[in-house]
């Protein structure tokens, strides 16, 4: 596609439920990144994919968080048993193998856990 | 480990003032890239500039200029004659050999008319 697409744009869920956030990167971009931005905060790195593999999972805040990428394209970030502190905007970015031009970010998914 | 520090949490200026946003980074990599991104109230991150570690030449683009100094590990961003539309959160970021981008905490710039 022309840009990085994330869905849903907004998600309200009850504490304890599981949620799935989707990221559809720019076609041909091999690298895909997930970040989390809490209200008024900076960007917290979560996970990075090169192709379908995730060399760096160090940013995932707990074992309730997992992510996968299939076909070198779409990625899904899953949060199990959501907690209120998971409320944030989840941003996805993609780039070609090296971000010579920088990442292209999606518009994010705003997750609210009530 | 890589780290980016943006010490200024919030800056407020009056339109037409010049403003400099500071960025200090830490890395053990000899090859790395530095970036600035703008996040306007709409929320989407907008790429502004990339600079590689071997190119210390300063860059000017319209009212924007960047000063990269390896000796002080700094990559500061200056907006000349600021405008209300410059109001946003600005992020400095570092990309190194571990293949991920580490962002600073951001500086919220408010330009008042």
Interface residues (C-beta under 8 A of the other chain):
Chain A: X31 X33 X35 X41 X42 X43 X45 X48 X50 X55 X56 X89 X91 X93 X99 X100 X101 X102 X103 X104 X105 X107 X108
Chain B: X6 X33 X35 X37 X43 X44 X45 X47 X50 X91 X95 X98 X99 X100 X101 X102 X103 X104 X105 X106
